[in-house]
Amino acid sequence: MLPRKLIQYAMSNVGAQVVAFGMSLALARLVSVSTFGVYGIFLAISSVGSALLLSRLDIAVALSKDRSELVHATLGGLSFIVIAGGVLTPLAIASLVWWSSVPISTSYAVSIGVTICFTSVYQVLLMVAANTKQTIVYGVGRLLNIFVISALQLVSVATGSSIELSTAHAVGQAASTVCLSLAILPSLIAVGKVRKNDVVFAEIWRRLSKYIMFGGVAAGVNILAQREVLVLLVGAVYGPAAAGLVTFSLRTVNGALGMLSVAVLHYLTPQIGAAVAPGGVRALFIKYAPLLMAIVISAVLPLITFGSELYEAIFGAQWSAVGGYVRALAPIFICQFVISPFSVALLARDEHLFVIFWDISRIAVACIMAWIAIVSDLAVLPFLLCVAGIYGLFYFWILLRAIGGGRPKVG
């Protein structure tokens, strides 16, 4: 039987992804390809920037084991985001605007900065809601964020407004973050009444300092290792058409699985944070891995079997080749969905350097495989299948590291 909280988290994330998918379809029919491309660049820059600023401090919040840890981790994380964002973001905006080789408008650069800062705060607040079991606030926060951003963009395009998609996104992100903070404020005040504990305070700040030192770098490298490196390498070796097909396969499958993967992560992270002792993470993996495997196989198997037909029927004949790319990349999709949530245990143990090394190793192997593909004139699908298989081995490596030590208790 599925845990009730997991079902609630899943429903809220499925709802958010459905709204996002529907809004994206509508938006894609109202704007030109070039306009949508400029917005895609904005999203890419904002994603990397927010990952660097957030420095995985939201994970530190989720891993808090009691109210005292929660209040210190939340306030510490938000303080860093506000101070660092307030200092570094204007400098980054000025650099983007005045650097002659980056021809972007001031509003575009400001939108990037606003989105980076408010997205980072939003992620911390979501984890507070997850840690304190406020599933309704969590669900509404997710839906409101997607809906407000998309609605502002659709209105601006439909009315012929001069407001750019990036500006509408930034305003929507800021508005939804403010609304979420007002919803969570009562619980933060209640949590904040916990008596100050200097020992806990020192320990939390020691932990947060490691997240700040390594988390941003780790998150940036992780984003590159998971998806962007494959797109860049395929584009360099096989050309833009192949890179487009890889991008489309990654975004559609990851988008579909993302409806549940975020819910699984937010549901399991607090449990993993409380189970970092030897055998604890292994017990959680034994408990939840069969369920996660059943979910991902049910989602991916139709794409593996009927991928070409499904993509042609839904997106058009020009996208039928994506089915082959999905089949080649299937090991990555499956391993990432099942194993990634448990790798959070390494962050709870402050093994940030290992996580960075693991991601850099994946990037290095992908680059080596690209060189081999060039030398041996390897076709794109065999190349992707080889990389996906090696990535699968890397996921098993990090799983063994996460669950290592001790045996789970029986009974």
N, C-alpha and C positions, 0 to 999 in steps of 0.2 A: 504494500500500500504506500502511495506517495505521501511524504510528510506534508502536512497542511501548509506550513510556512513556505515550503519550496513551491507548492502549487500557487500560492498567492504571489510570490516573487515572479514566478514564471508568467502568470497571467498579466501582471503589470508590464513586464518586459515584452511579451508578445504583443500586447496592445500598443505599446510605444513603437515597436518595429512595424506593425501593420499601418499605423498612422503615418510613420515616416515613409514607408514604401508607397502608400497611396498619394501622399503629398508630392513625393519625388516624381511619380508618373505624371501627375498633373503639371508640375513645374517644368518637366522636360518637354511637354507639348506647348508650353507658352514662351519659352526662351530659345534663343539660338544655341547651336552647339558651342560656338566660341564663348558666348556668355556663360554657359554652364561650365565650360573648361576653366574660365577665370575663377569661378566660384569653387571648382574642384581644387585649384591651387591654393585658394584661401583656406579651404578645409584641411589640406595637407599641412600647411604651415602652422595653422592653429593647433592641429593635433600634436605635432611635434613640440611646439612651444608650450602647450599646457602640460604635456608629459614631463618636460624639463622643469617647469615651475612647480608642478604638483609633487614631483620627486617621490611618488608613491606614498605620500603622507596619508592618503585615504586608507591605505592598507594598514598603516600604524593605528589608525582610529578603529578599523574593523577588528584588529587583533587585540584590542583592549579587553582585559578579562574581568574588570569590575568598574564601578562608577568612578572611583578615584582615578584610575588609569584613563578612562574615557574623557573626563573633563580636561586633564592635563594634555592628552594627545590632541584633542580637538582644538583647544585654545592655542596650543603650541603650533599646530599645523596651520591654522588660519592666520596666526600672527606672522609666520614666515611668508605665507602666500601674499598677504597684504603688504608687508614691508618690502619683500624682494620684488613683488610685482610692481609696487609703486615706484621703486627706484629703477629697476631694470627695464620695465616695459617702455617708459618714455624714451630711454636711450635706444632701445631696439627700433621703436617707431621712427625716431629721428634718423637712424642709420638707414632704414629702408627707404625713407623719403629722399634723403640727400645723396645716397649712393647712386651715382649716375648710371651704373649698369643695371639697376633695378627700376624700370620705368613704371612706377605705380603712383596712384594718387594718395593724397594725405588721408582722405576718408577711408581708403582701403587699408592703409597701414594702421590707422587708429582702430578700425574695426577688428583687425587682427589682435591688437593689444588688449582691447576690451574683452574679446572672446576668450583669449588665453587666461586672463585673470578671473573672470567670472566662471568659466568652465572649471577651473581648479577649485574654487570655493564650492561650486555646485557638487563636485565629486566628493569632497569631504563631508558635506551635509548629507548626501545620499548614504554614505557609510555610517553616519551617526544614526540615521533612521533605521538602517539595517541592523546595527549593533543593539539598538534599544527596542527592536522588534516592532517598530511603527510601520507595519506593512501598508497601511492605507496611505500614510504620508509618503512613503516610498513610491507606491504605485502612482499616486496623483502627481508627485514631483516628476516622475519619468514622463508621463503622458503630457503634462502641462508644458514641459520643456520642448518636446517635439512639436506639439500643436501650436504653441505661441510663435516659435521660430518659423514654421512652415506657413502659418496663417499670415504673418506679416509679409513674408516673401510673396505669397500668392496675391495678396491685396496690392502690393506695390507694383507687381508685374501686370496684373489685370487692369489696374487703373491707369497704366502708362506713367507711373510716377518715376521720377529721376533717381529714386533711392535704389542703390545697388543691392544685390542679393547679400553681399557680405555685410553691408550696414544693417539690413533687416535681421540678419542672423545675430549680429552683435547685440542689437537692441532686444531681440527676443531672448537671448541667453541671459542678459542682465536682468530683464524683467522676471523670468522664471526663477532665477537664482534668488532674487529678493523675496519672491512669494514663498519659496521653499524655506528660506531662513526664518520668515515670520511664522511658518507652520511648526518649525522645529524649535523656535525660541523658548516656548514653555518648558520643553524637556531639557534644553540646555541649562535653563535657570534652575530647574529642579536638581539636575546633576551637579550644577555648580555649587550647590549648598553643601556638598560633601566637604568634610573637614580637610584642610590642607595637610598633606603628609609630605614632609621634606624628603624622606627616603624615596617615596614613589615619584615625587617631583624630579629628583635627581636621576632616577633610573629612566623615566620617560624621556627626559631631555637628552640623556645619553643615547637612547634608542633613536629619537628623532634626528639627532645630529648625524647618525649613520645613514638614515634615509636621505637627509639633505645632501650629504657628501656623495653618496653612491646612487641614490634612487633616481635622480634625474638622468644621469648618464645611463643607468641600467634601463630605464624606460625608453629612452631614445634608441639605444642599441636594440632593445627588444622589438620595437616597432619596425626597425629596419630588417631585423633577422626574420620576423614572421612573414612579412609580405613584400615590402618595398624592394628588398634585394633581388627577389625573383623577377619582379617586373623590370627592374633596371638591367639585370643581366640578360634576360630574354630580349629586351629591346636592343641591347648592344650587340648581341650575337646573331639574332634572327630577324631583327627589324621591328618597326612600329606596329605592323599588323599583328604579329605574334604576341607582342607585349600587350596590345589591346585585348586580345582574347584571354591572356593570362589574368589581366586586371579584372575583366568581366567575370571570369570564373571564380576568382578569389572573392570578389565583392558580393556576388550573388549567393554563393554557398556560405561564406562567413556571415553575411547578413541574415540568412535564414537561421543558421545555428546560433547567431548572436541573440536571437529572441530568447533562447534558453541559457546560453553560456553565461551571460551576465547575471541572470537569476541564480544559477548554480554557484557562481563565484561569491555573490553576496550572501547566499544562504550558508555556504560551507566555511567561508573565511573565519567568522567568529568561532566556529567549532574547532577549526584547525588551530587557531590561536590559543585555544584552551587545551589542546591535545598535542603540544609540541614535545612532550616527554616521550622517552623511548617507547615505541609500540603504539602510541596514541594515533599518529597519522596513519600507520599501517592498518589499525583497526577501522578507521574511517574509510580508507580506500577499499578494504574488503567489504565494508557495509554498502558503499555507494557505487563502486565501480560497475557492478552488473547492471544497475539501473541506468547509469550514464552510457554504458556501451549499448544497451538496448535502444535508448533514445537516439543516439547518433547513427546507429546502423539503420534504424527506421527512417531517418531523415535522408541519409546519403545513398542508401541502396537504390531507391528509384532513380536518382540522378546517375548512378553508375550504370544502371541497366538501360534506362530509356533517356539518357541525358540529351543526346542529339535531337531526338523527336520532341522532347519537352521544350528545349530552348528554341527550336524552330517554331513550335506552335505558339509559344508565349511571346517571344521577342522578334521572330522573323527568321527567314532562311539564312540571312547573313550571320546569324549567331549559332547555327547548328553545330559548327565545329567546336564550340565550347564544351560539348558533351565529352569529347575526347580529353580535353584538358582537365575536366573535373575527375575523370577516371584516373588520370595520371597523378593528380594531387590528392586523391582520396586518403592515403596514409597520413598526410599532414592534418587533414580535417578531423579524422577520427582520433588520432593521438592527442591533438591539441584540445579537443573537447573533453576527453576523458582524463587526461593527465595534468593539464595546466592548473586546474583549481588546487591540486595538492602541492604544487610547487611553491605555493605561498608559504608553506612551512619553512622553507629556506630563508625567506625574509623575516619570519618570526624568530629565527635563530641567528639573525644578523649575518647570514652568509651571502652578503651582497656581492662580494668579489667573485664568488663561485658562479652566481647567476650571470654576471657580466661576462666572465670567461666563457660560460656555456653559450651565450648568445654570440659572442665574437667568434667562437669556434664554428658555429653554424654558418655564419657569414663567410668565414674563410673557406670552409668546405664547399659552399655553393660557388664561390669564385674559382676554386680549383676545378670543380666540375665544368664550369663554363670554359675554362682554358682547355680542358680535355675535349669538350665538345667542338671547339674551334679546330684543334689539332686533328681530331679523328673525323671531322665532318659529321657529327652526330645530329640526328634530326631533333626537333624541339620536343616532341612527346617522349621519346626515350630519355632525353636529358632531364625533363621534369620528373619522370618516373624514378630515375636514379636519385635525384636530389630528394624527392619525397621519401624514398626508402631510407636514405641516410638520415634525414630529419627524424624519421620514426625511431631509429636507433638512439638518436640524441634525446628524444622524449623518454625512452626507457631508462636512459642514463640518469636523467634528472629525477625520474620517479624513484629509482633505487636510492638516490641520495636523499630524497624527501622522506621516504618511509624507513630509512635505515635505522638500526638500533632497536633492540628489544623485540618482544613478541606481544601481540594483543592479548589481553586477558579474556578468558573464556568463562561465560556464565555470569 
